[in-house]
Amino acid sequence: MSGKQRRKQRGAAVITALLIVALAATTASFMMWQNYLWLRQVENLDAQAQARWTARAAINWGRAVLEEDKRDVDHNGEQWATLLPPLAAEGGKVAGAIRDAQGLFNLNNLVRDGKVSQGDVVILTRLMIALEIDPNLINALLDWMDADSEVTYPGGAEDMQYLALDPPYRAANRALNDVDDLYRVQGFRQEQIERLRPFVVALPLATTINVNTAPAEVLVALCAGLPLAEAKKLVELRTDGHFKDQADFRKNLAEGIQLRDEDYNVNSGFFIATARARQGRVQTGYQALLERLAEGKTTIVWLKQIEE
């Protein structure tokens, strides 16, 4: 073998060795990267689990606060209504808040014991007019909730209308589980639902409106003839105090404004608790509907994870 051939063979061997070393280095680097990703995933899963437990603990804290609260009058000056600022917890942070669900209009009041409640239809009509939403949409909501198959005009819809959609489905013929159920009701669009959302709720029982926590728009809906400007004054009046009973609220209304005693009160049994927790790079949260009985413990009606 000539010297030239030997040099070529040595050159080829060197190149082969370099390729092997490069391949080994690439494989090792890939394995290290995969291992790094796996460790990050494990860390994130662990952080996520801790954040969830911390948020759940904050929801239970809300239950405890409500159980200790006096139940004769509920207002925004009580301990339960105080925001829980971000606090250190288990190596992360947690924040929470409780709001009175009965300060909002309960959409499930519209149908009681299978029958349409005309008084509640009137209240929701005033609210939708104040929010510049077509009140004829209420007829579609009544058809969605009532047990019969008769279409309410104008704007109503029963199985025939829903089965003609793609994909088809039927009217629920039962109470709403959540405000998001409105997305399935004929005529309701995202813009209208989001405009309504701050002022309505879907509770499992018929409820009164708590005038100590209701926003001005809900007070306008509750009280026939109450202008929005006057409703805002009532809300300001609650800043330094609260209405002690129904008579106390009535005496602050101008002459000619009307409302029914069965539609409002100054205490509540349903509250919405929200908790958000951060652990490392992970943030998660929960929202819960809490029912506080007149006597007894506060229970969780539903619990759902908040999409961040």
N, C-alpha and C positions, 0 to 999 in steps of 0.2 A: 504494500500500500504506500502510495507516494505521500510526501509530507503535505502536499496540498489537500489530498483527500482526508488526511488525519485532522488538519486544521478545520476542514468543513464539518467533520464529525464532532469535533470538540465544540465548534460554534453552535451546531444543532443541539448538542447536549446542554449547553449553557442556556440556550433559548427555551428548551423544554423545561429545564429546572426553574427558570424564571417564570414560565407560564404556570407551572405547578405551584410555586410560591404565591403567585398572584391569585390563582384560583383558591388556594387555601386561605389566603388573607381575606378574599371576598366572601368566602363561605363563613369564615369566623366572624367577619363584620356583620353579615346578614343574620347569623345566629344571635349575635349580641344585640342587634337591633330588634329582632323578634323577641328576645328575652326582655329587652327594655319595654317594648310595647306590652308584653304580657304582664310585667310588673306594674306598668301604668294602669292597665285594665283592672288588675287586682286592687290597686290602691283606690281607683275610682269607684269600684264596686263596694269596697269597704267604707269609703267616705260617703257614698250614696246611702248605704244601710244606716250609718250613724246619723246622717242628716235626716233621714226619714223617721228614725226613732226619736230624735230630738224634736222634730216638728210635731210628731204625735204626742209627745210629752207636753208640748205647749198647748195643744188642744185640750188635753186632760187638765192642765192648769186652768184653762178657761172654764171648764166644767166646775172645778172646785170654787172658783171665784163666784160663779153664778149661784152655787148652792149656799154660799155664805151670805148672799145679798138678801136684804129685806124684799118681800114680794108684793107689798101693798102699792107701791109706786115705783115705776122705772123711768129713769131720765138719763141724759147724757152727762150729768155731773157725778154719777156713781162710779165706784171703782171698776166695775166690769167694762165701762166705756172708755177707760184710759188706755191709750196705745202702749203696747209693750215695745220699747225701743230695742234696737239690736243689742243683745247681751251675750257675753262669753258663755259658752256651754259646751262641755265635752270637747274642748280643743277647737270649737268652731263658734258660730254665732247663730242666734235665733231671735226672731221678732214676731209679734203677733198682735191681733186686734179682735175685738168682739163688737158686732153691731146688732142693733135690735131689728129682727126680721119683721116685727109687727109695726114698725114705722113705715112699712111699705104696703101697697095694696096687694092683697092676696088674690091672685087670679082664680084660685079654686073656690073662692066665695061665689063665683058666677053661677055655679050649679050646686044646689044643696039638696041632698036626698033625692037626686035624680031630676029635680025641677029647677028651672031658671029662676034666679033671684033678681027680680027687676030692680030692686033698690041698688044692688051691686052693679048691675048693668049701667045704671045712671051714673054711679061714681066713676066707673072706668070710662064711660063716654066723656065725662067732663075732663078726666085726665088726658085722654087722647086728643081732645080738642085743644087743650092747653099746650100739648106737645106737637100740635100740628100734624097729627096722624089721623087718617081716615077712620072714623068710628064705625063704619060699616064692617070693618075687619072683625069687630066683636061677634057678629053673626056667624062667621066662619069658626071662631073659637068656641062659641056655644055649641055648634054642630059637632065639633071635635070632641067635646066633653060630655054632651048629653047622651042618653041611652037610646033615643029613637033614631029613625032613618029619614025623618022629614027635614028637607032643606029650609033653612031660615033665610028669608029674603029681606033686603038685598045683600049679596056677598057671601051667603052661606055655602057650605059644601059638605056632602056626605059621601058614602062609598062610591057612588057612580062617578063623581068627579075625580076622586083619588085613584080609582082603578083605571082611569083613562090616562094616567101619567106613565112616564117611563123612567125608572121602574114603577110598577103599580103597587099600591098599598091601600089599606083600609083606614077609615077614621078610628081613632082610639076608643071613643065612647067611654071615656073615664077621665078622672082628674089628671092634671099635669104632674109629672114627677119633678120637673125643673123648668125654668124659664126657657131653656134651650129647646124644649119641645115645640115652641112656637115656630121653629124653622120648618116643621112638617105641616103646619096649618096653612091652608090655602090663603094666599094674599100677603102673608107676612114676609117681608124682605129683611135682609141683614140691617140695613140702615134704620128701619123702623124698630126692629127688635132691640138694637143697641141704644136707641133713643129712649125706649121704654125701660130698659134693664135697671137703671138706677132707682126706679120708682115702683117696681113690682116684684113679687116673689110668688113661689108656688109652695104652699104649706099643706101638710096632710090633713088639717082640720080647718073648718071655717073659723076665722079670727076677726077681731076688731082691730082698728087702727089706733096705735098709741100716739096721741097728739103731742106727747113730750119728746118724741124722737122722729116724727114724720117730717120730711122735707116740705118746703113751701108748696111745691107742685102737688103733693099728695093732700095737703090741707085744702088747696083750691078744689080738688076733686071731691073731697069729703063734704065741704060746706057749700051749699048752693048760694050763689051770689057773692062769694068771697073773691075779691080781686087779688092778683098775684102780689101786688105791692103790699096789701094788708097782710097777706099770708107771710111775707118775709118779715114784717114787723112782729108777728107772733113768734116766729123763729128767733128773732133777736131778743124778744122778751124772755125766752127760755135760757138765755146766756147766763144770767145771774140767778136763775131759779128754775122752777118747774111748775106745771099745773098740778094741783093737789088732788083734784077730782074732776068729774064732768062739769059740775056747776062752776068751778073755778075757770075752766076753759070757756064756757059759755059767756061768762060775764065780761070776757075780753073781746067778744065779737060785737061788731057794729049791729045796729038795729036792722032787721030785715034779713039777716043771714040765717039760713036754716040748715039743720042737720038732725039726723035721727040718733037717739041714745044707743040703739043697738049696733051702730056702726063704729063707735069709738070708745076709747077707755084711756086710762093713764098707767096701765101696767101691761106686762107682756109675758108670754110663755115660750116664745121661740126666738132664738138668737143664732146668728151666723158667726162662727169663729174661723179666723184665718191665721195660719202660722207658716212662716218661711224660715228655713234653716240653711246655713252654708257650712260645709265641711271641706276644707281644702279647695279644690277646683270645682266641687260639686255644689249646686244649689237646688233645693227642692222645697215643696210646700204642700200643705193640705188645707182644704176648706171643709167645714162640718156644719150641719144644721143641728143645733142643740135644742132639745125640748126640756124646759124646766117646769115640772109639775107644781101645782099650788102647794102640795105637800109631798115631800120625797126628794129623790135624787134627780139630777140633770142627766138625761140620756142622749146618746148620739142617734139621730134619726137617719142620717146618711153621712158618709165621709168620702171625699173624692180628692185625688191628687191634682194639684194645680199645675197646669202646663206652663213651663217657664220659657 
